[in-house]
Amino acid sequence: MIRILIIDDARDRAAWLKASLEVAGFDVAGLLSWEQVDEDSIGAASADVIIVDANAPGRDTLEQISLMSNTLEKPVVVLGAQKDQHSIREAMRAGVSAYVAHEIQGEDLSAIIHVAAARFAEHKRLRDELKEAKSQLSERKLVDRAKGILMADHGYSEPDAYKRMRSMAMSKGKRLAEVAEAIIMAKELGA
């Protein structure tokens, strides 16, 4: 069962939303006002999805939404949102998984939440893949730089430099990138 945290300053709207979610088969993990929102209160709710009211007066909702989406890695559904393109773009940058600017009915909630959760999972998968690709590229650059040092300083061919680095990594129980960093640091210290 998907657990939902509701953040809304309007008690009547929050109560309607809670009842509608429970009828739709969701577990409402908590109701918070914007004043109560912090990392601890959100974490304590152990929610799978967070639904927020975008018309919270006096709060920088985008900053809070970014915290929820990116730092806490939770899908965020924004209800009562502004319809202008600037607000939509800013919400997407903040990490919103679903942005609803029109009046909703109780029967709309299930689809909105499932789409938001799926969109968030896909976005997270892509972010993780990008992070991994950047890490691999960074490590490859280190290895190439270290190979260049070994080739210039010791006259090794490129395959021999790589083979020596790989052999050292295996014998020391280190990653190839760690050996490459050590070679680069040793060269910088000797320079």
NULO-29721 format. One line per 3 residues: number of its first residue (from 1); for each residue x, y, z of C-alpha. Coordinates in nm, 3 decimals, always signed. Example, Ala and Ser with C-alpha at 12.3 -4.5 7.8 and 13.67 -1.06 7.14 Angstrom:
% residues 2
1) +1.230 -0.450 +0.780; +1.367 -0.106 +0.714 $
***
This chain:
% residues 191
1) +0.000 +0.000 +0.000; +0.139 +0.341 -0.097; +0.186 +0.575 +0.199 $
4) +0.102 +0.942 +0.136; +0.207 +1.252 +0.329; -0.017 +1.557 +0.281 $
7) +0.123 +1.908 +0.329; -0.152 +2.167 +0.322; -0.241 +2.466 +0.538 $
10) -0.615 +2.446 +0.456; -0.762 +2.196 +0.704; -1.086 +2.140 +0.510 $
13) -0.902 +2.069 +0.186; -0.651 +1.845 +0.367; -0.936 +1.653 +0.533 $
16) -1.111 +1.605 +0.196; -0.784 +1.492 +0.038; -0.714 +1.247 +0.324 $
19) -1.063 +1.096 +0.299; -1.041 +1.071 -0.082; -0.701 +0.904 -0.064 $
22) -0.821 +0.651 +0.191; -1.127 +0.568 -0.024; -0.886 +0.517 -0.318 $
25) -0.690 +0.263 -0.112; -0.392 +0.472 -0.002; -0.249 +0.493 +0.349 $
28) -0.223 +0.855 +0.465; +0.094 +0.867 +0.672; +0.035 +1.216 +0.800 $
31) -0.100 +1.567 +0.759; +0.139 +1.859 +0.800; +0.101 +2.233 +0.764 $
34) +0.381 +2.416 +0.586; +0.492 +2.553 +0.922; +0.559 +2.196 +1.043 $
37) +0.764 +2.097 +0.738; +1.128 +2.008 +0.791; +1.348 +1.714 +0.702 $
40) +1.271 +1.535 +1.030; +0.893 +1.566 +1.007; +0.891 +1.444 +0.650 $
43) +1.128 +1.158 +0.729; +0.920 +1.054 +1.031; +0.614 +1.008 +0.810 $
46) +0.793 +0.739 +0.604; +0.577 +0.833 +0.307; +0.620 +0.696 -0.043 $
49) +0.464 +1.003 -0.208; +0.419 +1.359 -0.083; +0.123 +1.571 -0.190 $
52) +0.162 +1.945 -0.137; -0.056 +2.252 -0.173; +0.129 +2.496 -0.397 $
55) -0.063 +2.800 -0.279; +0.097 +2.812 +0.063; +0.129 +3.179 +0.160 $
58) +0.456 +3.311 +0.293; +0.666 +3.003 +0.215; +0.923 +2.934 -0.050 $
61) +0.746 +2.619 -0.159; +0.989 +2.544 -0.442; +1.280 +2.524 -0.198 $
64) +1.084 +2.288 +0.026; +0.972 +2.080 -0.273; +1.331 +2.051 -0.392 $
67) +1.434 +1.926 -0.048; +1.160 +1.663 -0.051; +1.223 +1.546 -0.404 $
70) +1.600 +1.555 -0.427; +1.737 +1.528 -0.073; +1.477 +1.290 +0.065 $
73) +1.422 +1.122 -0.273; +1.043 +1.126 -0.262; +0.802 +1.190 -0.548 $
76) +0.614 +1.515 -0.496; +0.266 +1.591 -0.633; +0.172 +1.958 -0.643 $
79) -0.198 +2.041 -0.627; -0.353 +2.383 -0.675; -0.060 +2.494 -0.883 $
82) -0.028 +2.804 -1.099; -0.102 +2.760 -1.470; +0.168 +2.991 -1.609 $
85) +0.468 +2.845 -1.794; +0.723 +3.003 -1.560; +0.569 +2.836 -1.253 $
88) +0.554 +2.502 -1.435; +0.921 +2.523 -1.539; +1.029 +2.621 -1.188 $
91) +0.831 +2.333 -1.036; +0.988 +2.085 -1.277; +1.336 +2.217 -1.188 $
94) +1.251 +2.170 -0.820; +1.183 +1.802 -0.888; +0.803 +1.789 -0.897 $
97) +0.676 +1.455 -1.028; +0.319 +1.570 -1.096; +0.186 +1.923 -1.131 $
100) -0.191 +1.968 -1.123; -0.323 +2.318 -1.188; -0.691 +2.234 -1.218 $
103) -0.961 +2.125 -0.974; -0.939 +1.750 -0.912; -1.193 +1.491 -0.817 $
106) -1.130 +1.207 -0.573; -1.127 +0.952 -0.854; -0.837 +1.140 -1.022 $
109) -0.602 +1.085 -0.731; -0.505 +0.725 -0.795; -0.388 +0.790 -1.151 $
112) -0.207 +1.110 -1.050; -0.019 +0.935 -0.770; +0.074 +0.630 -0.975 $
115) +0.199 +0.844 -1.263; +0.397 +1.063 -1.024; +0.560 +0.761 -0.859 $
118) +0.646 +0.606 -1.198; +0.779 +0.937 -1.333; +0.991 +0.985 -1.020 $
121) +1.132 +0.631 -1.043; +1.222 +0.683 -1.409; +1.380 +1.021 -1.338 $
124) +1.580 +0.869 -1.051; +1.694 +0.582 -1.274; +1.814 +0.830 -1.537 $
127) +1.989 +1.044 -1.273; +2.164 +0.736 -1.136; +2.272 +0.628 -1.485 $
130) +2.406 +0.976 -1.558; +2.595 +0.982 -1.229; +2.745 +0.640 -1.306 $
133) +2.842 +0.747 -1.659; +3.010 +1.062 -1.526; +3.195 +0.857 -1.267 $
136) +3.315 +0.610 -1.529; +3.427 +0.893 -1.757; +3.614 +1.058 -1.471 $
139) +3.784 +0.731 -1.380; +3.875 +0.668 -1.743; +4.037 +1.012 -1.764 $
142) +4.242 +0.933 -1.453; +4.352 +0.600 -1.597; +4.446 +0.763 -1.930 $
145) +4.643 +1.035 -1.752; +4.828 +0.777 -1.537; +4.905 +0.567 -1.845 $
148) +5.050 +0.879 -2.007; +5.273 +0.936 -1.707; +5.399 +0.575 -1.710 $
151) +5.457 +0.591 -2.085; +5.650 +0.921 -2.063; +5.849 +0.843 -1.749 $
154) +5.926 +0.474 -1.806; +5.893 +0.429 -2.180; +5.610 +0.174 -2.155 $
157) +5.377 +0.118 -2.443; +5.013 +0.202 -2.375; +4.912 -0.166 -2.336 $
160) +5.206 -0.228 -2.102; +5.126 +0.076 -1.888; +4.765 -0.039 -1.860 $
163) +4.870 -0.398 -1.784; +5.104 -0.282 -1.506; +4.837 -0.060 -1.352 $
166) +4.578 -0.337 -1.368; +4.823 -0.588 -1.216; +4.901 -0.351 -0.929 $
169) +4.531 -0.286 -0.870; +4.462 -0.658 -0.849; +4.757 -0.734 -0.622 $
172) +4.673 -0.449 -0.383; +4.295 -0.507 -0.389; +4.236 -0.157 -0.524 $
175) +4.029 -0.018 -0.806; +4.216 +0.080 -1.121; +4.116 +0.444 -1.066 $
178) +4.273 +0.438 -0.718; +4.603 +0.315 -0.863; +4.581 +0.583 -1.132 $
181) +4.526 +0.852 -0.866; +4.830 +0.726 -0.675; +5.045 +0.743 -0.989 $
184) +4.925 +1.096 -1.063; +4.986 +1.208 -0.702; +5.334 +1.056 -0.702 $
187) +5.414 +1.240 -1.023; +5.281 +1.569 -0.882; +5.484 +1.524 -0.562 $
190) +5.800 +1.457 -0.765; +5.745 +1.757 -0.990 $
***
